Each structure stands twice: as C-alpha cells, then as structure tokens.
C-alpha cells in the first residue's frame, strides 16, 4: 500500500427553491428544486413548467454568481 491521489465525491445538499443548471446528460438544462426527501429530488423546468422526480444524483462542481437563469441558449 502507498499514497495515492484519490478523487472524493460528496452528494450535493440541495435546498428547496434553489435554481440550478445541469451541464450535460439526460437532465441537462435549467431547473428549480421544488421538493426533497432523503432519497429523491423533485425538479421543475422554468420554461416548460415540467416537473420530474429523480433519485438524488448531483455532486457539487462549481457555484457562480451573477448568472442569467434560465439561460437563453
């Protein structure tokens, strides 16, 4: 055994009302957190108003201030 570089992932502590942007994958786009349980997160699209619930899935990558939301692209 020896010393290694290890990447650690921590589940993101969502909060209701939080506005998020998922960069890629099947959940890509802008969402608002509208519900939480220990195992699930419920999201709402600010454009289509579609609501979806998934197992908690996100890991913190970066937080930015002064960002247009929802994005216009």
C-alpha positions in Angstrom: 0.0 0.0 0.0 1.1 3.5 -0.7 0.0 7.1 -1.0 -2.4 7.8 -4.0 -4.3 10.7 -5.4 -8.0 10.0 -4.7 -10.9 11.9 -6.1 -13.7 12.3 -3.5 -17.3 12.9 -4.4 -19.9 14.3 -2.0 -23.6 14.3 -2.7 -24.9 17.9 -3.1 -27.1 19.2 -0.3 -30.0 20.6 -2.4 -32.3 23.2 -0.9 -35.9 23.9 -1.9 -36.1 27.0 -4.1 -32.6 26.6 -5.4 -32.0 27.4 -9.1 -29.6 25.0 -10.8 -28.1 24.3 -14.2 -27.1 20.8 -15.2 -24.4 21.0 -17.9 -24.9 17.6 -19.6 -26.7 14.3 -19.6 -30.4 13.4 -19.7 -31.2 16.1 -17.0 -29.3 18.8 -18.9 -30.7 22.3 -18.5 -32.1 24.8 -16.0 -34.2 23.5 -13.1 -35.7 24.7 -9.8 -35.6 22.4 -6.8 -39.2 22.1 -5.6 -39.1 19.1 -3.3 -36.7 16.9 -1.4 -36.7 13.7 0.6 -33.8 11.7 1.9 -33.6 9.8 -1.4 -35.3 11.9 -4.0 -35.1 15.4 -5.5 -38.1 17.0 -7.4 -37.2 19.5 -10.1 -39.2 21.9 -12.2 -38.2 23.3 -15.5 -38.7 27.1 -15.5 -39.5 27.2 -19.2 -41.8 24.2 -19.8 -43.0 24.0 -16.2 -42.4 20.2 -16.4 -41.9 18.6 -13.0 -39.7 15.5 -12.6 -38.5 13.5 -9.6 -35.3 11.5 -9.5 -33.1 9.7 -7.0 -30.5 12.2 -5.7 -27.8 12.4 -8.3 -25.8 15.6 -8.3 -22.3 16.3 -7.0 -21.1 19.8 -6.4 -18.8 21.1 -9.1 -18.9 24.9 -9.1 -21.0 27.8 -7.9 -21.3 31.0 -9.9 -22.8 34.4 -9.0 -24.4 36.9 -11.5 -25.5 34.2 -14.0 -28.6 34.7 -16.2 -31.1 32.0 -15.3 -32.8 30.4 -17.1 -30.3 30.6 -19.9 -31.3 31.9 -23.3 -29.3 29.4 -25.4 
